[in-house]
Amino acid sequence: MKRLLAALALVGASIAAAVVLGLAGDDVETTPVEPDPALATVPVRRTDLVVTGDLDGSLGFVAADPVVNRLPGTLTDPPEPGTTYVPGDVLYRVDDTPVVLAAGAVPMYRPLSTRSADGRDVEQLERMLVDAGYDPELEVDGDFTAATRDAVRAWQEDLGLDDSGIVELGRIVFVPDPIRVVEVPVAPGAPIGDGTVVATTSTTETKVTALLPGEDQGLLAAGDPVVVELPDGTETPGTVTSVGAVARRTPDGTFFDVEIDLDDPTVGAGLDEAPVTVVFERERAEDVLAVPVTALVALAEGGYAVELVDGDRTRLVAVVPGTFADGLVEVVGELDVGDEVVVP
């Protein structure tokens, strides 16, 4: 409403001489007058009007689970902050022996050997061995067989470990995706025990996070397109991947967490905790007649009109304003595309 009032304040000069008595159908009862040559006019257009909103956000890596050690000893070679580790990499060393990263959703919770009961952790171990080429014919079925033991021995020998065929608890760190080390809270040479956090981590891809005010609940949903404005002013498209189902309270109000993926992830490469602006669609009016907001005339008895050029005269035509966007307003009334209306 404030935008409308501000715009209407500019209109008065163009109609100061018009005394409005009332409406007759769709025309205001006023004598047509010759248009002032100094007045500017614009054509009525048919277009889509989009009202946007914006959110403050942050572009960076998303926090992932920390790396928890299960192999007691001395941390001789810690993970490197800022480094990305993928399955097969040596993540860190305890007593100068390697702790290896492997793919899997189930964390290691027991030693693995031919005495182990079948389980998903065994299946993850077998998949690691097959992917590393130790036994392409090994059946990945969660059953620690003699063939599994032989592949483990070959793997241990290549790592410089005792080739016992038994995988100690903590020798492998299973993670569902590659990780990026953020911080290492333990110094080299420090003793570490079962349960010591040796690294905090993040995902390897950047994501935009933002807070949607509680009063705007429902305006964004997973799959919605947005535009993300980067710190250098670059605008890049993105897609909402999730909107929190439960609001959380902060000192500034109640908000829903929103996560957004950039359509082109390379655009955000090298940025972490960078402030961004997320522009999203609040309202859309499609295929409507529109004129500049400044073309609206506020009538004395209420309502609005536009000053229509009719041949060599002008007359006021009543309109009902609709959606406002980008300096334009949707109008419903006896108007057609191409009609010329006066703007101050």
MOHU-V893872 format. One record per pair of residues at least 24 apart in sequence whose C-alpha atoms are under 7 Angstrom apart, sorted by the first residue. I is the first residue (numbers start at 0). GAP is how many residues later the second one is. D is the distance in whole Angstrom. If there is no record, write none. Layout:
i = (I | I)
gap = (GAP | GAP)
d = (D | D)
This chain:
i = (6 | 6 | 7 | 7 | 7 | 9 | 9 | 10 | 10 | 10 | 10 | 13 | 19 | 19 | 25 | 25 | 25 | 25 | 26 | 26 | 26 | 27 | 27 | 27 | 31 | 31 | 31 | 32 | 32 | 33 | 33 | 33 | 34 | 34 | 34 | 38 | 38 | 39 | 39 | 39 | 40 | 40 | 40 | 40 | 41 | 41 | 41 | 42 | 42 | 42 | 42 | 43 | 43 | 43 | 43 | 43 | 43 | 43 | 43 | 44 | 44 | 44 | 44 | 44 | 45 | 45 | 45 | 45 | 45 | 46 | 46 | 46 | 46 | 46 | 47 | 47 | 47 | 47 | 48 | 48 | 48 | 48 | 49 | 49 | 49 | 49 | 49 | 50 | 50 | 50 | 50 | 50 | 51 | 51 | 51 | 51 | 51 | 52 | 52 | 52 | 52 | 53 | 53 | 53 | 53 | 54 | 54 | 54 | 54 | 54 | 54 | 55 | 55 | 55 | 55 | 56 | 56 | 56 | 56 | 56 | 56 | 56 | 57 | 57 | 57 | 57 | 57 | 57 | 57 | 58 | 58 | 58 | 58 | 58 | 58 | 58 | 58 | 58 | 58 | 59 | 59 | 59 | 59 | 59 | 59 | 59 | 60 | 60 | 60 | 60 | 60 | 60 | 60 | 61 | 61 | 61 | 61 | 62 | 62 | 62 | 63 | 63 | 63 | 64 | 65 | 65 | 65 | 65 | 66 | 66 | 66 | 66 | 67 | 67 | 67 | 67 | 68 | 68 | 68 | 68 | 68 | 68 | 68 | 69 | 69 | 69 | 69 | 69 | 70 | 70 | 70 | 70 | 70 | 71 | 71 | 71 | 72 | 72 | 72 | 73 | 73 | 73 | 73 | 74 | 74 | 74 | 74 | 74 | 75 | 75 | 76 | 77 | 78 | 79 | 80 | 80 | 80 | 80 | 81 | 81 | 81 | 82 | 82 | 83 | 83 | 83 | 83 | 84 | 84 | 84 | 85 | 85 | 86 | 98 | 98 | 99 | 99 | 99 | 100 | 100 | 100 | 101 | 101 | 101 | 101 | 101 | 102 | 102 | 102 | 102 | 103 | 103 | 103 | 104 | 104 | 104 | 105 | 106 | 106 | 107 | 107 | 107 | 107 | 107 | 108 | 109 | 110 | 110 | 110 | 111 | 111 | 111 | 112 | 112 | 112 | 112 | 112 | 113 | 113 | 113 | 113 | 115 | 117 | 117 | 117 | 177 | 178 | 178 | 179 | 205 | 206 | 206 | 206 | 206 | 207 | 207 | 207 | 208 | 208 | 208 | 209 | 209 | 209 | 210 | 210 | 210 | 210 | 211 | 211 | 211 | 211 | 212 | 212 | 212 | 213 | 213 | 213 | 213 | 218 | 225 | 225 | 225 | 226 | 226 | 226 | 227 | 227 | 227 | 227 | 228 | 228 | 228 | 229 | 229 | 230 | 230 | 236 | 236 | 237 | 237 | 238 | 284 | 287 | 288 | 288 | 289 | 289 | 289 | 289 | 290 | 290 | 290 | 291 | 291 | 291 | 292 | 292 | 292 | 293 | 293 | 294 | 294 | 294 | 305 | 306 | 306 | 307 | 307 | 307 | 308 | 308)
gap = (286 | 287 | 286 | 288 | 289 | 284 | 334 | 283 | 284 | 286 | 333 | 330 | 279 | 280 | 291 | 292 | 307 | 308 | 289 | 290 | 291 | 288 | 289 | 290 | 281 | 282 | 283 | 280 | 281 | 278 | 279 | 280 | 277 | 278 | 279 | 303 | 305 | 302 | 303 | 304 | 299 | 300 | 301 | 302 | 298 | 299 | 300 | 295 | 296 | 297 | 298 | 245 | 246 | 247 | 292 | 293 | 294 | 295 | 296 | 244 | 245 | 246 | 292 | 293 | 241 | 242 | 243 | 244 | 291 | 239 | 240 | 241 | 242 | 243 | 237 | 238 | 239 | 240 | 235 | 236 | 237 | 276 | 231 | 233 | 234 | 235 | 275 | 230 | 231 | 232 | 233 | 274 | 227 | 228 | 229 | 230 | 231 | 226 | 227 | 228 | 229 | 223 | 224 | 225 | 226 | 155 | 156 | 157 | 222 | 223 | 224 | 154 | 220 | 221 | 222 | 151 | 152 | 153 | 218 | 219 | 220 | 221 | 150 | 151 | 152 | 215 | 216 | 217 | 218 | 147 | 148 | 149 | 150 | 212 | 213 | 214 | 215 | 216 | 217 | 146 | 147 | 148 | 211 | 212 | 213 | 214 | 141 | 142 | 143 | 144 | 145 | 146 | 211 | 140 | 141 | 144 | 145 | 138 | 139 | 140 | 137 | 138 | 139 | 136 | 131 | 133 | 134 | 135 | 130 | 131 | 132 | 133 | 127 | 128 | 129 | 130 | 101 | 124 | 125 | 126 | 127 | 128 | 129 | 99 | 100 | 123 | 124 | 125 | 98 | 99 | 100 | 122 | 123 | 120 | 121 | 122 | 118 | 119 | 120 | 115 | 116 | 117 | 118 | 113 | 114 | 115 | 116 | 117 | 112 | 113 | 111 | 110 | 105 | 101 | 100 | 101 | 102 | 103 | 98 | 99 | 100 | 97 | 98 | 95 | 96 | 97 | 120 | 93 | 94 | 95 | 92 | 93 | 91 | 72 | 73 | 71 | 72 | 73 | 71 | 72 | 73 | 26 | 70 | 71 | 72 | 73 | 71 | 72 | 73 | 74 | 70 | 71 | 72 | 69 | 70 | 71 | 68 | 66 | 67 | 61 | 62 | 64 | 65 | 66 | 60 | 59 | 56 | 57 | 58 | 54 | 55 | 56 | 31 | 36 | 52 | 53 | 54 | 30 | 31 | 32 | 35 | 28 | 24 | 25 | 26 | 26 | 24 | 25 | 24 | 62 | 52 | 53 | 54 | 55 | 51 | 52 | 53 | 49 | 50 | 51 | 47 | 48 | 49 | 44 | 45 | 46 | 47 | 43 | 44 | 45 | 46 | 41 | 42 | 43 | 33 | 40 | 41 | 42 | 63 | 52 | 53 | 54 | 51 | 52 | 53 | 48 | 49 | 50 | 51 | 47 | 48 | 49 | 46 | 47 | 44 | 45 | 25 | 26 | 24 | 25 | 24 | 38 | 42 | 41 | 42 | 38 | 39 | 40 | 41 | 37 | 38 | 39 | 35 | 36 | 37 | 34 | 35 | 36 | 49 | 50 | 46 | 47 | 48 | 35 | 34 | 35 | 32 | 33 | 34 | 31 | 32)
d = (6 | 5 | 6 | 7 | 7 | 7 | 7 | 6 | 7 | 6 | 6 | 6 | 7 | 6 | 6 | 5 | 7 | 6 | 6 | 4 | 6 | 5 | 6 | 6 | 6 | 5 | 5 | 5 | 6 | 6 | 4 | 6 | 7 | 6 | 6 | 7 | 7 | 6 | 6 | 7 | 6 | 5 | 4 | 6 | 5 | 6 | 7 | 5 | 5 | 4 | 6 | 7 | 6 | 5 | 7 | 5 | 5 | 5 | 6 | 6 | 5 | 7 | 5 | 6 | 6 | 5 | 4 | 6 | 6 | 7 | 5 | 6 | 7 | 7 | 6 | 4 | 5 | 6 | 6 | 5 | 6 | 6 | 7 | 6 | 4 | 6 | 6 | 6 | 5 | 5 | 6 | 5 | 7 | 5 | 4 | 5 | 7 | 6 | 5 | 6 | 6 | 6 | 5 | 4 | 6 | 7 | 7 | 7 | 6 | 5 | 7 | 6 | 6 | 5 | 6 | 6 | 5 | 4 | 6 | 5 | 6 | 6 | 5 | 5 | 7 | 6 | 5 | 5 | 5 | 7 | 6 | 4 | 7 | 7 | 6 | 5 | 5 | 6 | 7 | 5 | 6 | 7 | 6 | 4 | 5 | 6 | 6 | 6 | 7 | 6 | 4 | 6 | 6 | 5 | 5 | 7 | 7 | 6 | 4 | 6 | 5 | 4 | 6 | 6 | 7 | 6 | 4 | 6 | 6 | 6 | 5 | 6 | 6 | 6 | 4 | 6 | 6 | 7 | 6 | 5 | 5 | 6 | 6 | 6 | 4 | 7 | 4 | 6 | 7 | 5 | 7 | 7 | 6 | 6 | 4 | 6 | 6 | 6 | 6 | 6 | 6 | 4 | 6 | 5 | 5 | 6 | 6 | 6 | 5 | 5 | 6 | 6 | 7 | 7 | 5 | 5 | 5 | 7 | 6 | 5 | 6 | 6 | 6 | 6 | 4 | 6 | 7 | 6 | 5 | 6 | 5 | 7 | 7 | 5 | 6 | 6 | 5 | 6 | 6 | 5 | 6 | 6 | 7 | 6 | 5 | 6 | 5 | 5 | 5 | 7 | 5 | 5 | 5 | 7 | 6 | 5 | 7 | 7 | 5 | 7 | 7 | 7 | 7 | 7 | 7 | 5 | 6 | 5 | 4 | 6 | 5 | 7 | 6 | 7 | 7 | 5 | 7 | 5 | 6 | 7 | 7 | 7 | 5 | 5 | 7 | 7 | 5 | 6 | 6 | 7 | 7 | 6 | 5 | 7 | 6 | 5 | 6 | 6 | 5 | 6 | 6 | 5 | 7 | 6 | 6 | 5 | 6 | 5 | 5 | 6 | 7 | 6 | 4 | 6 | 7 | 5 | 5 | 6 | 6 | 7 | 6 | 5 | 6 | 5 | 7 | 7 | 6 | 5 | 6 | 6 | 5 | 6 | 5 | 7 | 6 | 6 | 6 | 6 | 4 | 5 | 7 | 7 | 6 | 6 | 6 | 6 | 5 | 4 | 6 | 6 | 6 | 7 | 6 | 4 | 6 | 6 | 5 | 5 | 6 | 7 | 7 | 6 | 5 | 7 | 5 | 5 | 6 | 5 | 7 | 6 | 6)
